[in-house]
Amino acid sequence: MKKFLSIFPIEVYVILLPSIIFFIMIGIKYFNCYLYQTIQCINHSSAQDFISAFLENNIISVILIFVFIYLLFSIILIIYKKDNHQNKTSFNIRSFLFIFGILYISAVAMAFEIKTIFISADPIHTAQVSEFLMHTDKVLFGSYLPFSFYHIIHSNILSQIFYNSYIYLFPIILVIIFISLFSNKEIYRKFLIAYFLAFLISLPIWIKFPAISPDSMYLKNILNTKISVEIQNVINITQISPRMQKNISAIGNHWIDPAGGSLAISTFPSMHAAWGIISVVSIIELWPPVAIIAIPWVVAELIGTMYTLEHYGVDVLFGIIIGFFALWITKRLLKFEKRYFVDSYHLFLIFDHLKQLYKSINNKLGNQIEKITKISHK
């Protein structure tokens, strides 16, 4: 056991291994489905849609398969054979494929896992849990929180701030990954591990407590359920501007399957809340002065998850808890890793080159700015 811990970083066990296990499990499941055509299997068309979602883009498929095979081959070589004779170029290639392979394979696995639980969701159970969450909001916060914001906030500017804070989470995540990849290996690793841990923690909760958004459940009522008189009265007096209605509809339609073959049940807990917390902590660690902007942004983003009618208040509350919990576990895992792991096979070598490149570009930009400043003062 100590041998494996000393060879591979924690990402292999926390991110890559669960992804590989998922691919194996889903492969066995669909193989049995087609082999035996059991009633318990997901229907034939859904299975085809699931597989075709990956195979539609042949270039991406080839890249993923190549990276996966290379990683597997490298792992076997590392375990059974010392390869110090390899040149620096080989180490750089392996390091590059290792870092980006983990990110890419895990992202694809995450997309497949979400698709799997969406197409296997039970509509009746989903409606029950969604209704329970709305009533839990009433008990915890004294109101049906997603709709209550519209009774308090009447400013178009605030509406746009909440909406934009919500929809720009993923571009901000990409910026964090890009900047930390070049400038700070520790923050990059911490962010990535916490990001996927939050997802892995939430996955069994989504399966056990499937729920759809307040927009899908109550405004669009895609499950055709009977809405309680009290909630319907709240909806009737809720005034949403035409512009915000258009925004909410665009977001909601993204998660609704027109064919009715799947349900977006990843509502409770909210990943927008969990990933928002992880993102703001990483941003502040990268550059502490930006906290003056990052903290108000994450507050607006958390409100935006409810203001866009994509989440219940309790979703956001549990999402915040999971975000901090994932960061805490990540810190403990990285501390544990230091006791055993030694990067003898240069799996993180690419970070050194990226950091040097970052410093070089930063210095050149600094010199150019200094020259321009001197010219302007003349």
C-alpha positions in Angstrom: 0.0 0.0 0.0 2.8 2.4 0.9 4.4 1.7 -2.5 1.4 2.9 -4.3 1.0 6.0 -2.0 4.6 6.9 -2.6 4.3 6.6 -6.4 1.1 8.4 -7.2 -0.3 11.7 -6.0 -3.7 11.9 -4.3 -5.5 12.9 -7.6 -5.1 9.4 -8.8 -7.1 7.9 -5.9 -9.6 10.7 -5.5 -10.3 11.8 -9.1 -8.9 9.4 -11.7 -9.7 6.1 -9.9 -13.4 6.8 -9.3 -13.7 7.9 -13.0 -12.1 4.7 -14.2 -14.3 2.6 -11.9 -17.4 4.4 -13.2 -16.5 3.7 -16.8 -16.0 0.0 -16.0 -19.3 -0.2 -14.1 -21.3 1.6 -16.8 -19.6 -0.5 -19.5 -20.6 -3.7 -17.6 -24.2 -2.4 -17.1 -24.8 -1.6 -20.7 -23.1 -4.8 -21.9 -25.5 -6.8 -19.7 -28.4 -4.6 -20.9 -27.7 -5.4 -24.6 -26.8 -9.1 -23.8 -29.8 -10.0 -21.7 -32.3 -7.1 -22.4 -33.5 -7.2 -18.8 -36.5 -5.1 -17.7 -34.4 -3.3 -15.0 -32.1 -1.8 -17.7 -32.4 1.7 -18.9 -34.5 1.7 -22.1 -32.7 1.0 -25.3 -33.0 4.5 -26.8 -31.7 6.1 -23.6 -28.7 3.8 -23.6 -28.0 4.7 -27.2 -28.3 8.4 -26.5 -25.9 8.0 -23.6 -23.2 6.2 -25.6 -23.7 8.5 -28.7 -23.1 11.6 -26.5 -19.5 10.5 -26.2 -19.1 8.9 -29.7 -20.6 11.8 -31.7 -17.3 13.6 -31.7 -14.8 11.2 -33.1 -11.8 13.5 -32.5 -12.5 13.9 -28.8 -13.1 10.1 -28.5 -9.8 9.4 -30.1 -8.0 11.9 -27.9 -9.6 10.5 -24.8 -8.8 6.9 -25.7 -5.2 7.8 -26.5 -4.7 9.7 -23.2 -6.3 6.9 -21.2 -4.1 4.2 -22.8 -1.0 6.3 -22.4 -1.8 6.9 -18.7 -2.5 3.3 -18.1 0.7 2.3 -19.9 2.7 4.8 -17.9 1.2 3.6 -14.6 2.2 0.0 -15.4 5.7 1.1 -16.3 6.1 3.1 -13.2 4.9 0.3 -11.0 7.0 -2.5 -12.6 9.9 -0.8 -14.1 12.3 2.0 -13.2 12.5 4.4 -16.1 15.2 6.9 -15.1 16.9 6.3 -18.4 14.2 8.2 -20.2 15.1 11.6 -21.4 13.6 14.9 -20.2 11.3 15.1 -23.2 9.6 11.8 -22.3 9.1 13.1 -18.7 7.6 16.3 -20.0 5.2 14.5 -22.3 4.1 12.1 -19.5 3.7 14.9 -17.1 1.6 16.9 -19.6 -0.6 13.9 -20.4 -0.9 13.0 -16.7 -2.1 16.5 -15.6 -4.4 17.2 -18.5 -5.5 13.6 -18.8 -6.8 13.5 -15.2 -8.7 16.8 -15.8 -10.1 15.7 -19.1 -11.0 12.1 -18.2 -12.6 13.1 -14.9 -14.6 15.9 -16.6 -16.0 13.4 -19.1 -16.8 10.9 -16.3 -18.6 13.6 -14.5 -20.7 14.4 -17.5 -21.5 10.7 -18.0 -22.4 10.3 -14.3 -24.8 13.2 -14.5 -26.4 11.9 -17.7 -26.8 8.5 -16.1 -28.6 9.7 -13.0 -30.7 12.0 -15.2 -32.0 9.3 -17.4 -32.7 6.9 -14.5 -34.6 9.4 -12.3 -38.1 8.4 -11.0 -40.6 11.2 -11.7 -42.8 10.4 -8.8 -40.0 10.3 -6.2 -38.5 13.4 -7.8 -41.8 15.3 -7.4 -42.0 14.3 -3.8 -38.5 15.4 -2.9 -38.9 18.7 -4.8 -42.1 19.5 -2.9 -40.3 18.5 0.4 -37.5 20.9 -0.4 -39.9 23.8 -1.0 -41.7 23.2 2.3 -38.3 22.9 4.1 -37.5 26.4 2.8 -40.7 27.6 4.4 -39.8 25.9 7.7 -36.2 27.1 7.8 -36.4 30.6 6.3 -40.1 31.5 6.9 -40.9 31.8 3.2 -40.7 30.0 -0.1 -37.2 31.5 -0.7 -36.8 31.3 -4.5 -40.0 33.3 -5.1 -39.6 35.6 -2.0 -36.6 37.4 -3.5 -38.9 38.8 -6.1 -41.1 40.3 -3.4 -38.1 42.1 -1.9 -35.9 43.0 -4.9 -37.3 45.3 -7.5 -34.1 46.8 -9.0 -33.2 45.8 -12.5 -29.6 46.4 -11.8 -29.6 44.0 -8.9 -31.5 41.4 -11.0 -28.8 41.5 -13.6 -26.0 41.3 -11.0 -27.6 38.2 -9.5 -28.2 36.6 -12.9 -24.7 37.4 -14.3 -23.0 36.2 -11.0 -24.8 32.9 -11.5 -24.2 32.3 -15.2 -20.5 33.4 -15.1 -19.5 30.8 -12.4 -18.0 28.4 -15.0 -16.0 31.0 -16.9 -14.6 32.1 -13.5 -13.7 28.4 -12.8 -11.8 28.2 -16.1 -9.9 31.4 -15.3 -8.9 30.0 -11.8 -7.7 26.7 -13.5 -5.8 28.6 -16.1 -4.1 31.1 -13.7 -3.3 28.6 -11.0 -2.0 26.1 -13.6 0.7 28.6 -14.6 1.3 30.3 -11.3 0.7 28.1 -8.3 0.7 24.3 -8.4 -0.6 23.9 -4.8 -3.7 26.1 -5.4 -4.4 24.3 -8.7 -4.3 20.9 -7.1 -6.3 22.0 -4.1 -9.0 23.6 -6.3 -9.2 20.6 -8.6 -9.4 18.0 -5.9 -12.0 20.0 -3.9 -14.0 20.6 -7.1 -14.4 16.9 -7.9 -14.8 15.9 -4.2 -17.8 18.2 -3.9 -19.3 16.5 -6.9 -18.5 13.0 -5.6 -20.0 13.8 -2.2 -23.2 15.2 -3.8 -23.7 12.3 -6.3 -25.2 9.8 -3.9 -27.4 12.6 -2.4 -28.8 13.4 -5.9 -29.5 9.7 -6.4 -31.2 9.3 -2.9 -33.0 12.7 -3.0 -33.6 13.6 -6.6 -35.2 17.0 -7.1 -35.7 19.4 -10.0 -35.5 23.2 -9.9 -38.4 25.5 -8.7 -38.7 26.8 -12.2 -39.2 23.2 -13.7 -41.3 22.1 -10.7 -43.6 25.0 -10.2 -43.5 27.5 -13.1 -43.2 25.0 -16.0 -44.6 22.1 -13.9 -43.0 19.6 -16.2 -44.1 16.7 -13.9 -47.7 17.7 -14.1 -48.1 17.6 -10.3 -50.8 19.3 -8.2 -49.4 22.4 -6.7 -50.6 23.3 -3.2 -52.9 26.4 -2.9 -50.4 28.2 -0.7 -47.5 27.9 -3.1 -49.7 28.7 -6.1 -50.9 31.9 -4.4 -47.2 32.9 -3.8 -46.5 32.2 -7.5 -49.5 34.3 -8.5 -48.3 37.4 -6.7 -44.7 37.0 -7.8 -43.8 39.6 -10.3 -40.9 38.8 -12.6 -39.8 41.3 -15.2 -40.1 40.1 -18.9 -36.3 40.3 -19.2 -35.8 38.1 -16.2 -38.5 35.7 -17.3 -36.6 35.3 -20.6 -33.3 34.7 -18.7 -34.9 32.1 -16.3 -36.6 30.4 -19.3 -33.3 30.1 -21.2 -31.5 28.6 -18.1 -34.4 26.2 -17.3 -34.8 25.0 -20.9 -31.1 24.1 -20.9 -31.8 21.4 -18.3 -35.2 20.2 -19.6 -35.2 17.2 -22.0 -37.8 17.9 -24.7 -38.3 14.2 -25.3 -39.0 13.6 -21.5 -36.3 10.9 -21.3 -34.4 12.5 -18.4 -34.8 14.8 -15.4 -32.2 17.3 -14.2 -32.2 16.0 -10.6 -28.9 17.6 -9.5 -30.7 20.3 -7.5 -30.1 19.3 -3.9 -27.4 20.1 -2.9 -26.4 23.0 -5.2 -23.1 22.6 -7.0 -23.2 26.3 -7.9 -23.1 27.0 -4.2 -20.4 24.4 -3.4 -18.2 25.3 -6.4 -18.8 29.0 -5.7 -17.3 28.6 -2.2 -14.4 26.6 -3.5 -13.8 29.2 -6.3 -13.8 32.2 -4.0 -11.4 30.6 -1.5 -9.0 29.7 -4.4 -9.3 33.3 -5.8 -8.4 34.8 -2.5 -5.5 32.4 -2.0 -4.2 33.3 -5.5 -4.3 37.0 -4.8 -5.7 38.2 -1.4 -6.4 41.8 -2.4 -9.1 40.6 -4.8 -11.2 39.5 -1.8 -12.9 42.9 -1.9 -14.5 41.8 -5.2 -14.6 38.0 -4.8 -16.6 38.0 -1.6 -19.4 40.2 -2.9 -19.4 38.2 -6.1 -19.9 34.9 -4.3 -22.7 36.4 -2.2 -24.4 37.5 -5.4 -23.8 34.1 -7.0 -25.3 32.3 -4.0 -28.4 34.6 -4.2 -28.4 34.1 -8.0 -28.8 30.4 -7.7 -32.2 31.0 -6.0 -33.1 34.2 -7.9 -32.9 32.4 -11.2 -35.3 29.8 -9.7 -32.7 27.0 -10.2 -32.4 26.1 -6.6 -34.2 26.1 -3.3 -32.7 27.8 -0.2 -31.9 24.5 1.4 -29.9 23.5 -1.7 -27.7 26.5 -1.3 -27.3 26.0 2.4 -26.1 22.4 1.9 -24.0 23.4 -1.1 -22.1 25.9 1.1 -21.5 23.2 3.7 -20.3 20.7 1.1 -18.0 23.3 -0.5 -16.3 24.0 2.9 -16.3 20.3 3.7 -14.6 19.4 0.4 -11.9 22.1 1.0 -11.3 20.6 4.5 -11.0 17.1 3.2 -8.7 18.2 0.4 -6.4 20.0 3.0 -6.3 16.8 5.0 -5.6 14.6 2.0 -2.8 16.8 0.8 -1.3 16.8 4.3 -1.5 13.0 4.4 0.0 12.8 0.9 3.2 14.6 2.1 3.9 11.7 4.4 4.3 9.2 1.5 4.4 10.7 -1.9 7.6 11.6 -3.6 7.4 12.7 -7.2 10.2 10.4 -8.4 8.7 10.0 -11.8 8.3 13.7 -12.5 4.5 13.6 -12.9 4.3 17.3 -11.9 7.3 18.4 -14.0 5.1 20.4 -16.4 4.2 22.8 -13.6 7.8 24.0 -13.4 7.8 24.8 -17.1 4.5 26.5 -16.9 5.6 28.6 -13.9 8.8 29.6 -15.7 6.7 30.6 -18.8 4.4 32.6 -16.6 7.3 34.5 -14.9 8.9 35.1 -18.3 5.7 36.6 -19.7 5.0 38.6 -16.5 8.5 40.0 -16.6 8.2 41.0 -20.3 4.9 42.7 -19.7 6.3 44.5 -16.7 9.2 45.7 -18.8 6.9 46.9 -21.6 4.7 48.7 -19.1 7.7 50.4 -17.5 9.0 51.5 -20.9 5.6 53.0 -21.8 5.4 54.7 -18.5 8.8 56.3 -18.9 7.9 57.5 -22.5 4.6 59.0 -21.2 6.5 61.0 -18.6 8.9 62.5 -21.0 
